[in-house]
Amino acid sequence: MQRALDYEDFSLAPGDLRTHGVAFVTPSSITGHEQDRQTVAFVFARVLRDERPEIPVVTLAETLSKINESDLEDEYRDMLNHMDATGALPAETLAKIGEATGARYMVMLKLASFRSESSRRFGLFSVRLVTTKIATLRLFYQVWDTEQGAIAWEANQEMTVAYDTFRESVVTFESMVSAVARDLIAKMPYPCVDDPSKECPGPNWADEDSAEKSDD
């Protein structure tokens, strides 16, 4: 497995997500993967709840329901179109969505690329047919502050998994998204137990550091 992860913290304090909560909105994607957007948001929300149970999470389905209840459908559509065109989210609409969902922070995901391929060759003594499976996923992740109308934290990761198999197994899209989500969430600010205003190593940091060293 190969991983390349970059992230930057602009204004997200260790206890902010636990105090104010986070809501997922509809991800964007490369052309041809529009049907995978809901899967990306669903998997990411599930992993976030598993890895950081102290954070109140509003799933994409819950966000969309709140948007409908608040008659924000048109503004929400325009906000996503604006994001695709400019890379920015309108502050006024952000604030309304934050109020509707009850979460100050909003997660914007972008599926930048995904490809899965395989090649076959004969193994030792040309007796068995070996299949090499390769899958690569690149995902962009932003946490927006709906009160400030600004990006609070962002990250970008590309992961490649390759392995040989004698069976017709595959590297699934969902498993790749789950792995990337765990990596990214492990890098988000984690509050100390005795002082939530300070940052401490998260419970999975040791595992992540070991995994990164093994990739080198």
Rosetta blueprint (number, residue, H / E / L):
1 M L
2 Q E
3 R E
4 A E
5 L E
6 D E
7 Y E
8 E E
9 D E
10 F L
11 S L
12 L L
13 A L
14 P L
15 G L
16 D H
17 L H
18 R H
19 T H
20 H H
21 G L
22 V E
23 A E
24 F E
25 V L
26 T L
27 P L
28 S E
29 S E
30 I L
31 T L
32 G L
33 H L
34 E H
35 Q H
36 D H
37 R H
38 Q H
39 T H
40 V H
41 A H
42 F H
43 V H
44 F H
45 A H
46 R H
47 V H
48 L H
49 R H
50 D H
51 E H
52 R L
53 P L
54 E L
55 I L
56 P L
57 V E
58 V E
59 T L
60 L H
61 A H
62 E H
63 T H
64 L H
65 S H
66 K H
67 I H
68 N H
69 E H
70 S L
71 D L
72 L L
73 E H
74 D H
75 E H
76 Y H
77 R H
78 D H
79 M H
80 L H
81 N H
82 H H
83 M H
84 D H
85 A H
86 T H
87 G L
88 A L
89 L L
90 P L
91 A H
92 E H
93 T H
94 L H
95 A H
96 K H
97 I H
98 G H
99 E H
100 A H
101 T H
102 G L
103 A L
104 R L
105 Y E
106 M E
107 V E
108 M E
109 L E
110 K E
111 L E
112 A E
113 S E
114 F E
115 R E
116 S E
117 E E
118 S E
119 S E
120 R E
121 R E
122 F E
123 G L
124 L H
125 F H
126 S H
127 V L
128 R L
129 L E
130 V E
131 T E
132 T E
133 K E
134 I E
135 A E
136 T E
137 L E
138 R E
139 L E
140 F E
141 Y E
142 Q E
143 V E
144 W E
145 D E
146 T L
147 E L
148 Q L
149 G L
150 A E
151 I E
152 A E
153 W E
154 E E
155 A E
156 N E
157 Q E
158 E E
159 M E
160 T E
161 V E
162 A E
163 Y E
164 D E
165 T E
166 F L
167 R L
168 E L
169 S L
170 V L
171 V L
172 T L
173 F H
174 E H
175 S H
176 M H
177 V H
178 S H
179 A H
180 V H
181 A H
182 R H
183 D H
184 L H
185 I H
186 A H
187 K H
188 M L
189 P L
190 Y L
191 P E
192 C L
193 V L
194 D L
195 D L
196 P L
197 S L
198 K L
199 E E
200 C L
201 P L
202 G L
203 P L
204 N L
205 W H
206 A H
207 D H
208 E H
209 D H
210 S H
211 A H
212 E H
213 K H
214 S H
215 D H
216 D L
